[in-house]
């Protein structure tokens, strides 16, 4: 049987792609606005079966959102310091966030986890409300949180992302990923004006670099 590989840190390329996926969700008007964390060990989920749990959990979340006519957009990271933890950044429309958070515990149990105290937490990502200034969302909200969940990056690449690296233990299998809707092949980087901010153009990598990303202190991916 094929044995899954293990890793002790996030590679630079993984972090770059993770950040690109998260930023792309903003560019297509599906900003990641809800942060969900699961303490897997408290939920009875170990390193060996966490990916099976994650697949089921994402399917339940995605099915519910698609039933509400909302495509599923998310990025996720695993870490083991202080116990095995799963972090997800998800796009959930403002009006659905309360119901989504209430159902998350049911999906946790249905996916094979135990629902007990201090297992699952959800919170809105800073400055992600539709009326908030989008530069605040990028710099203080999205990229600030991405720096936090990417703190297990390899030490020699941390400075590029303005991350203070902290070892996050050994993980079997993938340490990070994103939904298919944010996959590399899906990122067409639309050439248009941002609908909420007509003076801001969203047009490929040069626009990302010069207009939005640089202002947020975000290095470009590969």
HELIX and SHEET records of a PDB file:
HELIX    1   1 UNK A   12  UNK A   27  1                                  16    
HELIX    2   2 UNK A   50  UNK A   67  1                                  18    
HELIX    3   3 UNK A   94  UNK A   96  5                                   3    
HELIX    4   4 UNK A   97  UNK A  110  1                                  14    
HELIX    5   5 UNK A  134  UNK A  136  1                                   3    
HELIX    6   6 UNK A  137  UNK A  142  3                                   6    
HELIX    7   7 UNK A  143  UNK A  149  1                                   7    
HELIX    8   8 UNK A  155  UNK A  161  5                                   7    
HELIX    9   9 UNK A  180  UNK A  182  5                                   3    
HELIX   10  10 UNK A  184  UNK A  186  5                                   3    
HELIX   11  11 UNK A  204  UNK A  207  1                                   4    
HELIX   12  12 UNK A  208  UNK A  213  3                                   6    
HELIX   13  13 UNK A  214  UNK A  216  5                                   3    
SHEET    1   A 2 UNK A   6  UNK A   7  0                                        
SHEET    2   A 2 UNK A 171  UNK A 172 -1                                        
SHEET    1   B 5 UNK A 120  UNK A 124  0                                        
SHEET    2   B 5 UNK A  34  UNK A  39 -1                                        
SHEET    3   B 5 UNK A  85  UNK A  90 -1                                        
SHEET    4   B 5 UNK A  74  UNK A  79 -1                                        
SHEET    5   B 5 UNK A 176  UNK A 178 -1                                        
SHEET    1   C 2 UNK A 192  UNK A 193  0                                        
SHEET    2   C 2 UNK A 201  UNK A 202 -1                                        
END                                                                             
